[in-house]
Amino acid sequence: MSLTIHRVAQYARFSSDNQRTESIDAQLRAMNQFCKQQHWQIVATYTDEARSATTDNRPQFQQMIADSGKGIFDIVLVHKLDRFSRDRYDSAIYKKRLKKNNVQLCSVLERIDDSPESIMMESVLEGMAEYYSRNLGREVMKGMKETALQCKHTGGCPPLGYDVGEDRRLVINQHEAEAVKAIFEMFAEGHGYSAIADYLNEHGYTTKRGRIFGKNSLYEILNNEKYTGVFVFNRATAKSDSKRNNHAYKTNDNIIRVPGGCPAIISKHLFEKVQRIKASNRRNTGRYHSKEFYLLTGKVYCGVCGKRIQGNLRFSGERKNRHCTYRCDEPKQLCKNKENNKDYLDAYVADLLRQKIFNKAALRRRINAVNKYITSYNDEFDERYESIKTELDEVTVALSNITVAVEKGVLTDAIIERSEALEQRKIEIQAQLAELRRFEPLRLEEYLHLIDDYKNMQRNTEEFRTFVQTYIDKVVTYPYHIEIVLDVGFGITDELKETITIRRGDLYALFESRTED
């Protein structure tokens, strides 16, 4: 009777609650031993460091879930179920994904099968893990609130204008305080964010982290009540999907405010005047601004400074003429790039995709190019696989030799360092092997629907943006030309890209002539 060899993907993680990287090593050792006893083959290893299991925002975890549909492994193995997730909802969702992909979740310490008793036990274990996580968060918050009530800094980077003293209370940083005063005074006098940022940068001021000022760095400063001498804590709302929104605030009942709890930099009168101006600006914004659709959002980069470019909408003149552009937000003295008309650039790129991909002749050329790459890749597959497998065998032997030496009582810092390096390399090699696979040639008939999708999809929708951005690597704007880099590897390879260059003058002439017609 033949023995079934199960292919295993092992997953380990540690969060920041009193755990270290050694925690992952211990988990992996336990899982390796378990697989050895079960005669299971480890084909992939995924690890997330300093990642909480209360959220699914874990890169390696998400990669493992995605890989579960590729037929690489049959089992996902964890040391304990709480390494997989401490959130019962996420746990159910991702276990269902694994089950759909014919992958089983197993734990070294908790033996769970399909029996009714095991289902009940698994629910209890997940509930206990979620309780532990939330209770820990509650206890941490309790300690931080007590610290805040004493007007002591609760951690992180202090606000611009302050340093943390030896007693953990805020003290004024005189140089930075000058910048804070200038920000509030200029805003109260009617200056905009850009003018304030330019002034600060020209006079040598920097943010708390030593960077130049931009519009976003001013928002939080103008809203921080600490500058009036009121110590404020627990203002920002709780995390959503592991991200904290510092622009959303809790109700007053949940916020700790201690008047006189820190030294004041500005007067309460100036602070309140700034808040009234901001409130007035928010009310007036709707008269002039309407929501704009940016087809290339997230894909446009500045060719001068390298920063990602944002969409910008403004109205000028007595008639409030609309100007919608892609513009670099870096101060003018740092970046001399020009802005680009959003309507012209969006329309040009959309039509370029029609010419280069979404017609039958172009699509056939793209498919042939990918198939040529696949043939070359498959021809070299065996040699590539054997090369990586040989290195894995060498690393495994080296680790075994270190284990023998340690068992004989030979243990030095050099041996420990070498062992850690080998373990890390072993994980990397196993990941490479897990990714290796032969590709089947693409068939044109299976991609012809893309042409109809492009023609029939409604423009200026999120669906259309997501669709076309699949084939756009990036758009780089320069003062006198624009480069559009198309990604035409159909998810097989990143090597097949095409760069199209157009002069800014030609782009504008093209659409100006259409307007005149």
C-alpha positions in Angstrom: 0.0 0.0 0.0 1.4 3.4 -1.0 1.9 6.2 1.5 0.2 9.5 0.8 2.6 12.4 1.1 0.9 15.5 2.2 2.4 18.8 1.0 2.5 21.4 3.8 2.6 25.2 3.9 3.7 26.2 7.4 2.6 29.7 8.7 4.2 31.4 11.7 3.9 34.9 13.1 4.5 37.0 16.2 2.8 40.2 17.2 4.4 43.0 19.2 2.9 41.9 22.6 6.0 40.7 24.4 7.2 38.5 21.5 10.4 38.4 19.5 11.7 36.9 16.3 12.7 33.8 18.3 9.0 33.1 18.7 8.8 32.4 15.0 11.9 30.2 15.1 10.3 28.2 17.9 7.1 27.8 16.0 8.9 26.6 12.9 11.0 24.1 14.9 7.9 22.6 16.4 6.2 22.4 13.0 9.2 20.9 11.4 9.3 18.2 14.0 5.6 17.6 13.7 5.9 17.2 9.9 8.8 14.8 10.3 6.7 12.6 12.6 3.7 12.7 10.2 6.0 12.1 7.2 4.6 15.3 5.6 6.6 17.3 3.1 7.1 21.0 3.7 6.8 22.9 0.4 6.3 26.5 1.6 6.9 28.7 4.6 5.2 32.0 5.3 6.1 34.3 8.2 4.7 37.6 9.4 6.8 39.5 12.0 5.2 42.0 14.4 1.8 41.4 12.9 -1.4 41.1 15.0 -3.8 38.2 14.3 -6.7 40.5 15.0 -6.4 41.8 11.5 -6.0 40.1 8.1 -3.6 42.9 7.0 -0.6 40.5 7.0 1.3 40.3 3.7 2.6 36.7 4.0 -0.7 35.5 5.3 -2.5 37.0 2.3 0.1 35.5 0.0 -0.5 32.1 1.6 -4.2 32.4 1.1 -3.7 33.4 -2.6 -1.2 30.5 -3.1 -3.7 28.0 -1.7 -5.6 28.2 -5.0 -2.5 27.2 -7.0 -2.3 23.6 -6.0 1.0 24.0 -4.3 0.1 22.5 -1.0 -2.7 20.4 0.7 -2.3 21.5 4.3 -1.7 24.8 6.1 0.0 24.1 9.4 0.2 26.5 12.3 1.7 26.0 15.8 -1.5 27.1 17.5 -4.8 28.2 15.9 -4.4 31.8 17.3 -1.4 32.1 14.9 -3.9 31.8 12.0 -6.4 34.4 13.4 -7.7 35.7 16.7 -10.8 37.2 15.0 -13.6 34.6 14.6 -15.1 36.3 11.5 -11.7 36.4 9.7 -11.0 32.8 10.8 -14.3 31.5 9.3 -13.8 33.5 6.1 -10.3 32.3 5.4 -10.9 28.7 6.5 -13.7 28.7 4.0 -11.3 30.0 1.3 -8.9 27.2 2.1 -11.6 24.5 2.1 -12.8 25.8 -1.3 -9.2 25.3 -2.6 -9.1 21.8 -1.0 -6.6 22.8 1.6 -6.9 21.7 5.2 -5.9 23.8 8.3 -4.0 21.9 11.0 -2.5 22.9 14.3 0.5 21.2 16.1 -0.9 21.7 19.6 -4.6 21.5 18.9 -5.7 18.3 17.2 -8.9 19.3 15.3 -10.8 17.0 12.9 -14.3 17.1 11.4 -16.1 15.6 14.4 -18.8 17.6 16.2 -16.7 17.7 19.3 -13.8 19.2 17.4 -16.0 21.8 15.8 -17.1 22.9 19.3 -13.6 22.8 20.7 -12.3 24.9 17.8 -15.0 27.6 18.4 -14.0 27.7 22.1 -10.3 28.1 21.2 -11.0 30.9 18.7 -13.2 32.7 21.3 -10.5 32.5 23.9 -7.9 33.8 21.5 -10.2 36.8 20.6 -10.9 37.4 24.3 -7.1 37.4 25.0 -6.4 39.9 22.2 -9.2 42.4 23.2 -8.5 42.1 26.9 -4.8 42.8 26.3 -5.8 45.9 24.3 -8.1 47.1 27.1 -5.4 46.7 29.7 -2.8 48.6 27.5 -5.3 51.4 27.0 -6.0 51.5 30.8 -2.3 52.1 31.5 -2.0 54.7 28.8 -5.0 56.6 30.1 -3.5 56.7 33.6 -0.3 58.1 32.1 -2.2 60.7 30.1 -4.1 61.8 33.3 -0.7 62.6 34.7 0.0 64.7 31.5 2.9 62.5 30.6 3.7 61.6 27.0 2.2 58.2 26.0 4.6 57.3 23.3 5.4 57.9 19.7 6.7 61.1 18.2 5.8 64.3 20.1 4.0 67.1 18.2 6.1 69.7 16.4 7.1 72.4 18.9 7.6 70.0 21.8 10.2 67.6 23.1 9.8 65.0 25.8 11.5 65.9 29.1 13.1 63.5 31.6 9.8 63.2 33.5 8.0 62.3 30.3 6.2 65.6 30.2 6.2 67.9 27.1 8.6 70.8 27.0 8.8 73.5 24.4 11.3 73.2 21.6 11.9 76.9 20.9 13.0 76.6 17.2 10.1 74.4 16.3 7.7 76.5 18.3 8.5 79.5 16.0 7.3 77.4 13.1 4.1 76.4 14.9 3.3 80.1 15.6 4.0 81.0 12.0 1.6 78.3 10.8 -1.3 79.5 13.0 -0.7 83.2 12.4 -0.4 82.9 8.6 -3.5 80.7 8.3 -5.4 83.2 10.5 -4.3 86.0 8.1 -5.7 84.2 5.1 -2.7 82.4 3.7 -3.3 78.9 2.1 -1.5 75.7 2.8 0.8 76.0 -0.1 1.9 79.5 0.8 2.5 78.5 4.4 4.5 75.4 3.4 6.6 77.5 1.0 7.4 80.1 3.7 8.4 77.4 6.2 10.7 75.6 3.7 12.3 78.8 2.5 13.1 79.8 6.1 14.7 76.4 6.9 12.0 74.9 9.1 11.3 71.1 8.8 8.7 68.7 10.2 9.3 66.8 13.3 10.9 64.0 11.3 13.2 66.4 9.4 11.3 66.5 6.2 10.1 69.5 4.2 6.6 70.8 4.8 3.7 69.9 2.5 0.0 70.4 2.7 -0.8 67.2 4.6 1.8 68.0 7.3 -0.1 71.2 8.2 -3.5 69.8 8.7 -2.9 68.0 12.0 -0.9 70.9 13.4 -3.7 73.3 12.9 -6.1 70.9 14.6 -4.0 70.1 17.7 -5.4 71.6 20.8 -2.2 70.8 22.8 -0.7 74.1 21.4 -3.1 76.0 23.7 -1.7 74.2 26.8 -4.5 71.5 26.9 -3.1 68.0 27.2 -5.2 65.8 24.9 -5.3 62.0 24.6 -7.4 59.3 22.9 -8.8 61.7 20.3 -8.4 59.6 17.1 -10.9 56.9 16.4 -10.1 53.2 16.8 -8.4 51.4 13.9 -10.4 50.1 11.0 -8.8 47.3 8.9 -5.6 48.0 11.0 -5.4 51.6 9.8 -6.0 54.6 12.1 -7.7 57.6 10.7 -6.2 60.6 12.5 -8.7 62.9 10.8 -11.7 61.2 12.6 -12.2 61.9 16.2 -14.0 60.3 19.1 -16.8 61.9 21.1 -15.8 64.3 23.9 -16.8 61.8 26.6 -14.0 59.4 25.4 -11.3 62.1 25.1 -9.0 63.0 28.0 -8.4 66.8 28.2 -6.3 68.4 30.9 -6.2 72.2 30.7 -2.7 73.4 31.6 -1.3 69.9 31.2 1.4 71.1 28.9 3.1 74.5 28.1 1.2 76.6 25.6 2.7 77.8 22.3 -0.2 79.9 21.0 -3.2 81.6 22.6 -6.6 80.0 22.9 -8.0 83.0 21.0 -5.7 82.3 17.9 -6.6 78.6 18.0 -10.3 79.3 18.0 -10.0 81.8 15.2 -8.2 79.2 13.0 -11.0 76.6 13.8 -13.7 79.1 12.7 -11.8 79.8 9.4 -11.5 76.0 8.7 -15.1 75.4 9.4 -16.1 78.3 7.1 -13.8 76.9 4.4 -15.5 73.5 4.6 -18.9 75.0 4.2 -17.9 77.0 1.2 -16.0 74.2 -0.6 -19.1 72.6 -2.0 -20.0 75.8 -4.0 -17.0 75.4 -6.3 -15.8 71.8 -6.1 -17.4 68.7 -7.6 -16.2 65.2 -7.3 -13.7 64.4 -10.1 -12.8 61.1 -11.6 -9.1 60.4 -12.1 -8.6 57.4 -14.4 -4.8 57.2 -13.6 -5.0 57.8 -9.8 -2.1 56.0 -8.1 -0.3 55.4 -11.4 1.2 58.8 -12.2 4.7 59.7 -11.0 6.8 62.8 -11.3 9.9 62.3 -13.5 11.8 65.2 -11.8 11.5 64.3 -8.1 10.2 60.7 -8.3 7.2 61.3 -6.1 3.7 59.9 -6.8 1.5 62.7 -8.4 -1.9 63.5 -7.0 -5.0 64.8 -8.8 -5.6 68.5 -8.3 -8.8 70.5 -8.9 -9.0 74.3 -8.6 -11.2 77.1 -9.9 -9.8 80.5 -10.9 -11.0 83.8 -12.3 -14.3 85.6 -11.8 -16.1 82.8 -13.6 -14.4 80.1 -11.5 -13.0 78.3 -14.5 -12.3 74.6 -13.7 -8.7 73.4 -13.9 -8.3 69.6 -13.3 -4.8 68.4 -13.5 -2.2 65.8 -12.3 0.3 68.0 -10.4 3.3 67.3 -8.2 2.7 68.5 -4.6 6.3 69.2 -3.9 7.2 72.9 -3.2 8.2 74.8 -6.4 11.7 75.4 -5.2 12.2 71.6 -4.9 10.4 70.4 -8.1 10.1 72.4 -11.3 7.9 69.9 -13.1 4.7 71.0 -14.9 1.2 69.9 -14.3 -0.8 68.0 -16.9 -4.4 68.4 -18.0 -6.3 65.5 -16.4 -8.9 65.2 -19.2 -6.3 65.1 -21.9 -4.0 62.6 -20.2 -6.8 60.2 -19.2 -8.4 60.3 -22.7 -5.0 59.7 -24.4 -4.1 56.7 -22.2 -7.5 55.1 -22.5 -7.3 55.4 -26.3 -3.7 54.2 -26.3 -4.8 51.0 -24.6 -7.4 50.5 -27.4 -4.6 50.8 -30.0 -2.0 48.7 -28.2 -4.1 45.9 -26.5 -7.8 46.0 -27.0 -8.1 45.2 -30.7 -7.8 41.7 -32.2 -4.5 42.3 -34.1 -2.8 43.9 -31.1 -4.1 41.3 -28.7 -2.8 38.5 -30.9 0.7 40.1 -30.9 0.6 40.4 -27.1 -0.5 36.7 -26.7 2.3 35.5 -29.0 4.9 37.5 -27.1 3.8 36.0 -23.8 3.7 32.5 -25.3 7.3 33.0 -26.5 8.3 33.9 -23.0 6.5 30.9 -21.6 8.3 28.5 -24.0 11.7 29.9 -23.0 10.7 29.8 -19.3 9.5 26.2 -19.5 12.7 25.1 -21.4 14.8 26.4 -18.5 12.5 25.1 -15.7 14.2 21.8 -14.9 17.6 23.4 -14.7 16.3 26.3 -12.6 14.5 23.9 -10.3 17.5 21.6 -9.8 19.8 24.5 -9.1 17.5 25.8 -6.3 16.9 22.3 -5.0 20.6 21.7 -4.8 21.1 24.9 -2.8 18.3 23.9 -0.4 20.0 20.5 0.1 23.3 22.2 0.9 21.7 24.6 3.4 19.8 21.7 5.0 23.1 19.7 5.4 24.8 22.7 6.9 22.1 23.2 9.4 22.3 19.5 10.3 26.0 19.9 10.9 25.4 22.8 13.2 22.9 20.8 15.1 25.4 18.0 15.6 28.0 20.5 16.8 25.6 22.0 19.3 24.6 18.6 20.6 28.3 18.0 21.3 28.5 21.2 23.4 30.1 23.5 20.7 28.1 26.8 20.8 29.6 30.2 19.9 28.2 33.5 18.7 29.6 32.8 15.3 27.7 29.4 15.2 24.5 31.1 16.3 24.9 33.8 13.7 25.6 31.3 11.0 22.6 29.2 12.0 20.2 32.2 11.8 21.5 33.1 8.4 21.1 29.6 7.1 17.5 29.4 8.5 16.6 32.6 6.8 18.1 31.4 3.5 16.3 28.2 3.8 13.0 30.0 4.1 13.8 32.1 1.1 14.7 29.0 -1.0 11.6 27.2 0.0 9.5 30.2 -1.1 11.3 30.2 -4.4 10.5 26.5 -4.9 6.9 27.1 -4.0 6.6 29.8 -6.7 8.2 27.7 -9.4 5.8 26.1 -11.8 5.4 25.5 -15.5 3.0 27.6 -17.5 0.5 26.5 -20.1 0.5 28.6 -23.4 -2.2 31.3 -23.6 -5.1 30.9 -26.1 -6.2 34.0 -27.9 -9.9 32.8 -27.8 -9.8 33.0 -24.0 -8.8 36.7 -24.1 -11.0 38.1 -26.9 -13.6 39.1 -24.3 -11.3 41.9 -23.2 -12.0 43.8 -26.4 -15.7 43.7 -25.7 -15.2 44.5 -22.1 -13.2 47.6 -23.0 -15.8 48.8 -25.6 -18.9 48.2 -23.4 -17.7 49.2 -19.9 -19.1 52.5 -18.7 -16.4 55.2 -18.5 -15.6 57.2 -15.4 -16.4 54.3 -13.1 -14.4 52.4 -10.6 -14.9 49.2 -12.6 -13.4 50.8 -15.7 -10.5 52.3 -13.8 -9.6 48.9 -12.2 -9.9 47.2 -15.6 -7.5 49.5 -17.5 -5.0 49.9 -14.6 -4.4 46.2 -14.8 -2.5 47.0 -18.0 -0.8 50.2 -16.9 2.5 49.9 -15.0 3.0 53.6 -14.5 2.8 57.0 -16.1 5.8 59.3 -15.7 5.5 63.0 -16.4 8.4 65.2 -17.3 8.5 69.0 -18.1 8.4 68.4 -21.9 7.2 64.8 -22.4 5.2 61.9 -20.8 6.1 58.2 -20.7 3.4 55.6 -20.4 4.6 52.2 -19.4 2.2 49.4 -20.4 2.2 46.1 -18.5 1.3 43.4 -21.1 2.5 40.2 -19.4 -1.1 39.1 -18.5 0.0 38.2 -15.0 2.7 35.7 -16.3 5.7 38.0 -16.2 6.8 41.5 -15.4 9.4 41.4 -18.2 7.0 42.3 -21.1 6.5 46.0 -20.8 6.3 48.7 -23.5 7.0 52.4 -23.0 5.2 54.9 -25.2 6.5 58.5 -25.2 4.5 61.6 -26.2 5.6 65.2 -26.1 3.4 67.4 -23.9 2.9 69.8 -26.8 1.7 67.0 -29.1 -0.7 65.8 -26.4 -2.2 69.3 -26.0 -2.3 69.9 -29.7 -4.1 66.6 -30.3 -7.0 67.5 -27.9 -7.0 71.2 -28.7 -7.6 70.4 -32.3 -10.5 68.1 -31.4 -12.0 70.9 -29.3 -11.8 73.3 -32.2 -13.4 70.8 -34.6 
